[in-house]
Structures are given as structure tokens and as C-alpha cells.
Amino acid sequence: LNAYFTGFGKMKTIVLYDNLLNAMSTDEICAVFAHELGHGLHKDVLKMQILNIGNMLLMGIVVWLSVKLVGMHTTFGFDGINYGFAMILAGCGLGVVQPLTGIVTNAHSRRAEYRADRQAVVEGYGEALCSGLKKLGKENFSHLAPAKLLVVLDYSHPPLSQRIEAVEQAMKH
């Protein structure tokens, strides 16, 4: 089951997968729609695109430095720039940079998910979102209690139990 918000300007779209429409009640579908609407209202696609452009720029700098820094090559016994070795340097550099940028990007994405969930609560679909998230977790075989470190390193969405807890808290206020 899946849904997503995409697009910029006048080309914005909310996509609800057909299996989501078949598996959820009308209120749950409205809750998912309100959640995706929250992404649009908060310009999450644009913000994520800016983060991705920054990530690509940083990766480009790492690759450029691996080819441009002659001293790195001569330190390892080459007479000058060796493009095969530059690929190894770039791979090592990207191996350090990408996990760090992934942590930042995933943290931003998780915050955006909580914010979009709150939009569903504002629209009056908090309970329906909770039941829809439970169906989503069951159908997609979601890990219900992943380790905190795994969430920080690898999850673009908060664990469903935490999302449900946050939605329930938002409904109280």
C-alpha cells in the first residue's frame, strides 16, 4: 500500500495506489489524502529536492577533489594524477559523505512525515490515520519496533508505532 505527493507549482499530484484504495475505508483514504496534502502545504517535495541538490553538489566536490588533488596521488607513489586511483579515492570519499548526508536527509524526511500526519489530524482524520497506518504496517510487513540507531541511519519514515503515538498526542491538543 502506498501514496505520495509529487510535483512543483501547478503540476502537483497526489497519487493513491489502487491497492490502498481497495484495502482502506473511505475515512482512512481521506486521512491518507490529508497526510499527502500536508506534504504539499509544507512544500516538502521542494525542500527534499533542495537537500538532494546539495547532496549531489557535495558528491561532485568529492569526485572533483579526488581527480584534482595531485598531492593525494603523489603521496601514494604516482607521478601525477592516476584516474584509476582517483576512482578509488572518490569511492572512499563518497563512502564517508553519503552515509552522513543520508542521516541528515532521512531526519528531515521523518520530521516532514510527522508534520504531514498532524495535517491529517487538523483535517479531522486522526483516528482514521491511526487505523490506516496499522493497515499499512500489516500489508507492507513493517518492522514495528526497529532499533533507534537503525531508524537514525536508514529510515526515511518514522516507525509506525511512533507515528501512531504522535498522532494520538496531536489529537489530545
Helices and strands as residue ranges (DSSP letters): E 3-6, E 13-16, H 18-23, H 26-41, H 44-68, H 70-75, H 83-122, H 126-139, H 148-154, H 160-172
